[in-house]
């Protein structure tokens, strides 16, 4: 019987060293699974695998030792339990995310809903090579946004409200960048030093700092055979409409300029950062 191993891999079934055994990659968006999904995964691992799962470095779950003969049954039973298979190969991979502002006190953006929107829009899209999105809630950067092809980091654009301020000095101590200075009866924000962390907003006991959440984007990060930090080429993005317009432009640039099996970073450097920045800035401005 002829086996289409490429199609199996595209659908998340990765060949193991052991003949006709596969480690099945599951679709996990933003690191979130329900208790019911976990039960389904455990049942499949026990019934068709080796009774265990593997947690990947990108918040994924893999079930090893799935037999070739069981592939269709496994897919059907997973789907019945609300679990989808993942993808491999040259396409947009699972979107990762930290817990964000819903749970984390440091969070500036609600990461999981955004990860779901990114996944709905791009997951599985065919590209010259794999492409990874990562969403982190604040500049503490637990998810290491700059390691991704397109990283999204939450931040605040901040504004001082003098009518609410008592000059207590809490924000001066909270700011790690030295971006806030007291000048007489006023506070001065040095925007060139501000890293949009929002610590002034979160620490102020009198709500004298207003924080507007936004997205700090980085492009071209990779942490495999090639290690490179994603580059920030835009001001902080204030809305998802602009974010998706920029992401569309980034993927279009990748599609247009990359050679087959060439990572996004390599394609940008070969085509040139100047034309890439121009394309991204045009998308940013609409």
N, C-alpha and C positions, 0 to 999 in steps of 0.2 A: 504494500500500500504506500502510495506517495504521500509524504507529509510536507505541508507548506510551513516550514519553520519560521520563515520571515513573517507570515501572517500571524502565527502564534505569538511571536515576539512583539509585533505591533499591538497585539491585544493583551500584553502584560505577562505572557507565559515565557519565561526565560529559561533556556536550556541549562541543565546542571551537568556536572561531571558524570553523574550516573546516567546511563543510556535511558532514553524515554522518560526521564524525570524532569520536572519543571518547577522552578520557584515562581509562584504566581504573585505578581505585583497588583495591589488593590488601589482603587482610587480613594484617596483620603485628602479632602480639601481643608487647608488651614489647620491640619493636625487634629481635627475634630471627628469623633465617632460617637454615635449614641450607644447606650448600654445594649440595646437590641441588636445593633450591628456587631458589637463585640461578641455577643452570644452566637450569632450566625457564623462569624469568622472562626470562633473556637470550635463550633460543631463541624465545620468543613475541614479544619486542620486535623481534628480527631478522626473524622470519617475517611478522608481521602489523602491526608498528608502523614506527617510523622508525629502528630500531636503537639506541635509547637509552631510559633510564628517568629518572624524576624522583624524588628523595628529598624527601618533604614535611617540613614543620616539625614534624610529630607522628610521626616515625619511620615514616612510611608510604612505600610504593613505588607509583608510578603509571607506567603504560605509555601514552604518548600516541600519537595517530594510529592508533588502532584503527578500522577501517572498520565501518560498520553491517552490511554483508553478512557480516562475519567474526565477529560477536559470539558466536554459538553455538559455533563451532569453537574460539574462544579460550577460552571457559569450560570446554569439555570437555577441551581439552589442558592447561590449567592444573590442573584437578582431577586429571587423570591423573598430573601431576607433583607432586602434594601441595600445591598452592597454591590458596587460596580467594580469591574476589573480596571486596572490602570493601563498605561501605555508605555511603550519604549520606542526607540528609534528616533528618526529626525522629525520631531513634532513638539508642540508645547506640552510640557510635563505637568505633574501635579503642582498646584500652587500652595506654597507653604506660608504659614503665618504664626505669629506669637498670639498671646491671649488678648492683647490690646486693652482699650479703655473700658471695656465691659467688666473686666476683672482686675486688671493691673492698675494700681494707683498712679504709676508713671505714664500710663498710656495717653496719647494725644488723639488717636483715631481708633475707631471700632474696626478692628482688623478682619474678623471672620466674615462679616457681610461683604466687605470689599473683596476678600479672597474668593468668595462664592461668585461674585459678579465677574471677576477676572476669569475664573474657571469657566463660567457659562459662556463667556465671549470667546475664549481662546483655547481651552483645553483640547488637546488632540489635533490641533491645526498642523497640517503638513508644512515643514520648512526645510531649508537646506541641511540643518543639523538640529539637535535638541535645543530647546529654549526654556529657560527657567525664570519664573516669577517668584519673588519673595516679598512678604509684607511684614514689616515690623512696626510696633506701635509708637515708638519714641526714639530719641537719639541714644538711649542706652543700647539700642541696636542688638537685642538678644538674638535676633534671627540672622544677623550679619547680612543686611540687605545688599551690600556692595559685592557679595560673592555671587549674586545672581545676574543673569543677562539683563533683566530689568528689575531693579530693586525699588521698593516703595517704603519710605520711612515716614512715620508720623511726626509732625512738628506743629508748633504754634507760631503764628505771627502775633506779636504782643504789642499792646498799647497801654501806656500809663494813664490812669484816670485821676487827675490831681484832686478833684473834689471829694474823692473817697479816701485819700491817702492821709495817714497820720505821721508819716516819716518815721515809722517804728524801726526801720532798718532790717527787717526780716528778709526782704527780697535781696538786699545787698549781700547778706550772708549766704543766701540760697544760690545765687548766681555763681557758677563755677568758672565762668569765662571772663569775669570782670567787666561785663557789658553794661552794668548799671552803676551810675555815679551820682552822689548827692551834691548838688550845687546850691547852697543856701537852702531855700525853702522848696526847691524843685529836685526831681529825679531826672537824670538824663540817660537815655538809652543809646548806647553806641552800637548802632545796627551792624556795623562791620565786624563786631566781636560776637554778636548774638548768634547762637547755634540753633535757635528755635526749640530749645528743650522744654520750655514752659514751666521751669521750676519757680520762676517769679509768680506766675499765675497760681500755681498749685500751693505755694507756701504762704501767700498773702492772707492774713486773717481778716482783712477789710475789703476784699475784692477790688483792690485798687489797680489791679492789672487785668486787662481783658485779653483773652487768648482766642484767636480764630484758628481752628484746626486746618491743616493742609498736608500736602504730600511732597516730600523731598525725594526726587527721583534720581536714580543712578543707572548708568548704561554700560554694558560691556564687561560686567564682572564675570569671573570664571575661577574655579578652584579645583581644577582637575590636573591634567598633564601640563596645562598652562595656568599659571596663577597670576591673576590681574585684578586690581580693585576697580569696581565700577566708577565711572566718572559722572559728576554732577555738572550738567550743562545748562540748567534752567533755574529760574527763581522758584520758590515754593509754589506748588500748584494748589489752587483753592477749591476745585470742584472736580467731581468724577467725570463730567463731560469732557473737560480739558484733559484729564488724565488718560481717558480712553482714546481721545483724538491723538495724543502724543504716542501712546502705545501702538495704535494702528500705524502711525508713521514709522515707528521703530521697526516693526515687523515687516512693513512694506520695503523699507531700506534693506533689511536682511534678505528678503526674498529677491530683490532686484540685484544686489551686489555680491552676494555670497556664492562661492563655488560649492559644488556638492561636498558634503562632509566637512564644511568649514564653519567653525564657531563664530558667533556674532562678533566677538571682540576682534578676531582676526580679519573678518570681513570689513569692519569699520576701519581698522588700521591700514588695510590694503587700499580701500576706496578713499580714505582720508577723513580725518576728524572734521575738517572744515565743511565739506558737503553734508556730512551727517548732522552736524550742529545746525546747519542751515535748514535741513529738512525738519528737524525737531522743533526749531524755533518757529518755523512757519506753521506747524501744527499747533504749537502752544498759543500762538496769536490768532489762530482760527482762520 
